[in-house]
């Protein structure tokens, strides 16, 4: 998950740069459609192609819908807000995951897990106060994307217990591309050579990143994995500064330290639980 978050942070910066001249629906389509190239190759290489016919299409369709809505919302937030601001708002997702997991599934976070999420949210509020810069709609879209993203994480976790990471990633991206395809009639810009190359490269890289993220759900619960996403803030601050010239304020840096401490607390508690083994 840590590796996947780092790679996706770079791709998020690519999305922000592309949104200046390419419509968001077009970015989403290229991202998902060309991500199928590496995933399709891996499916054939490992002999998992035959498993596609045994997939649970209903759950895959639900995951693809949630995933697509999440992308639209988050990509819009990236297009109008500094990367660090949009990323900070997206950190509400771990709390939403823990709440949804406790209500709709049998996953229960420990009291340390709840504390780590609460501490992390304090850092988020510090980084993105109500009076922060940027458009209000951007913040609202980031929060909406976090909510749908949390729901998609739970559906993905459920599927990961029954199907391979490759099959899940393939169906999620392919169905999302199909959902986005009709919107290209209403918003399309012909890219030049370099823009087209960037869109295709982004899609291929996204496919590899999606596989890494999906694989993480084989090793831990959604409530445990969610706080690891806090490390996004480091990449958002660094990339935002180097690429877009966004200078992080002291509030951003202090908030980043708080959310990283929260992630470390949650992961440390998980290691202790694993070492102790199941209770009798």
N, C-alpha and C positions, 0 to 999 in steps of 0.2 A: 504493500500500500504506500509506503514511503517513497519508493521509486516511482510508482505510478503518479503520485501527487506532484513530484518534481517535474516529470515530463509533461503532464497536463498543464502545469503552471506556465511553461514555455508556450504551449499551444494556445493558452488563453491570451497571451500577449499577441500571438499571431492573429487571433480572432479580432482583438481590439484594433490592430493595425488595418486589417482587411475591411472592417466595418465602415471605414471612412469612405470607401468607394464601392463596396459590394453589399447588396441587401442581406439581411440576417437570414432569411429563408434560404437564400442561395448558399450561404456559408454552411448552414446546417446540412443542406442536401449534399454538398461536396464532402463535408466532413464525414458523413455517415456512408455515402455510397462508395467512395474510394477506400474507406476503411475495410471494405469487404475483400479487397484484393489480398492483403496479407492473411486475413482470417480464413478466406477460402483456400489459400495455399496450405495453411497449417492444417485445416480440416482434412484435406486430401493426404497430406503427408503422414499424419498420425492415424489415418484410417477411421476418422470419426464421421465421415460424410454420411454413412448409413444411419447414424443416429438422428438425423434431421427429421426423418419420417416418424420417429417415436416421440417427438417433442410435444410438450403440453402447450398447444397453440394459444389457448385462452389466456394463460398466465404470461406467455411471451407477448401477446398483443397488449395486455395491460401494462407490462413493463415498458414496452416500446412507446406507448402513449404517454406514460408518466415521464419517461426519459426525454421525449421530444419536447414536451411542455417545459421541462426543466431547462433544456438547452436554449429555447427561445427566450425565456425569462433571464437567465444568467448572461447570455450573450448580449442582450439589450443593456443590462446593467454594466457590462464591461465597456460597451460602446459609449456610454455617457458619463461614467464615473472613473476616477483613478482606480487602477488595479487594486491597490491596497484597500480602498473604501469598499469596493464591490466584494472583495474577498472577505473583509471583516463582517459585512452583513451576512454573507453566506455561512458564516460560522454559527448561525442559529440552527443550522441543520442537525448537528449532533444532539442538541437538546430535543428537537422534534423527533429524531429517531428513537431516543430513549423513551419518550412519552408514547409514541405510536407502538413501539415494541412491547411496552408494558401493558397497553390497552388491548392490542389486537393479536398478540402472539404470546408464546410461553417464555420468551426471553425476559429476564428480569435483571436489571442493573443493580449492582451492590450499592450500599450507601456511599462508598468511596467513588463509585462511578457517577452517582448523582452529584457528589461534591465537586468532582473534577469538571463536570459539565457546567455547573453553576459558576465555578471560578473562571472557566473559560469565557462564559458569557459576560462576566464583569470586564474582562479584557476587551471583549468585542464592543461593549457599550462605551468603554474608554476610547477606543479607536474610532468609532463612528457615532458620535453624539448627535442628538437631533438637530443641532445647529451646524452640523458639518457641511462641507462644500458639496456641490453636485446637485443634480435634479432630484426632486422628491420622488418622481416616478421611477427613477433609476433605483432608489433604495427600496421602493415598494416591489419592483420586479425582482430584485435580488432576494427579498424575503419570500416572495411567492415561489421563486425557483427553488429556494431551500426547502420549502414545505413539500413540493412535489418530488424533489430529490430525496428527501427522507423517506417518503412513501415508496419510491422506486428501489431504495436500498433494501427495504424489508422484503419486497417481492423478489428481488434478486437473490437475497439470502435464502428464501424458500426454494427457489429454483436450483440454487447451487447445491442443495442437499440431494437433488435427484438427477441433475444433468451436468454435463461437463462445462467448463468455463468457455470453451470454444463455441459450443452450441448456443449458449446463452448470449455471448457477444455477437455471434452471427445473426441470430434472430432479432436481437435488440436493434442493431444497426440497420439491417435490411428492412425491417418493418418501419423503422423511423424514416428511412429514406423514402419508402413508399408513401407514408403519410405526408411528407413534405413535398413530394413531386407535384401534386396539383397546384400548390401555391406559386410555383415558378411561372405560371401563366400570368399572374398578377404583378409579380415583382421580379424582374430579371435585368441584369446589366451584362453586356458582352465583355468579358475580361480580355485584356491584352495578353501577350505571350507570357510575360513574367507573372502576372496576376493568376493566370490559369495554372501555371506551374506551381505557384504557391498554394492554390486551392487543392490541387491534386496531392501535393506533398503533405499538406496538413491532414488530408483524409487518410492517407496511408499510415502516417505516424499515429493518428488517432486510433486506428485499428490495433496497432501494437500496444498502445497505452491502455486501451479498453480491456485487452486480454490480461494485462498485469493487474488491473484493478479488480476484475472479476475473479481472478485466481485467489485474491486475498480472502474472499468469503469462504473458501474451503478450510481456512485455518482458524477462524474466529467468528464470533457472533457480530451482528450488525451494531449492537450497542457498544461492543468493545472496539470495533474498527473505526467507528465514527469519529471519536476524538483525535485520531491520528491525522485527520484532515486539517487540524490546527496548524500543521507545518506549512500549509499554503501561504500563510502570512509572510514568512521569511522570503519565499520566492516572489510574492507579489510586491513586497517592498523593494527587493533587489532589482527585479526586472523593471518595475515601474520607474525606478531611478535611472538605470542604465539605458533603457530604451526610450522612455517617454519624458524623461526629465522631471518626474514627480519626486520632489524632495520630501521624505517622510518627516513628520513632526515628532516632537518628543512624546506626544500622546500615542502615536502609532507604535513607536519603539517600546514604550512601557507596556502598552496593551499586548504587543507581540510576545514580550517576555512572560506575561501572565498566562496567555493561552498555551504557550509552550510548556510552562510549568504544570498546567492542568493536564496536558497530554501525557507528560512524564509521570504524573501521579497515577493516572488511569492505567498506563502500561505497566508500571511497577506493581500495582495491585493485582493485575492480571497474571504477571509472572509468579507472584506469591501464591495465587489460587491454583495455578497449574502445578507448581511444585508440591503443594499440599495434597493434590489428588482429590478424588471424590469423597464426600463425607459419608459416614455410615449411620 
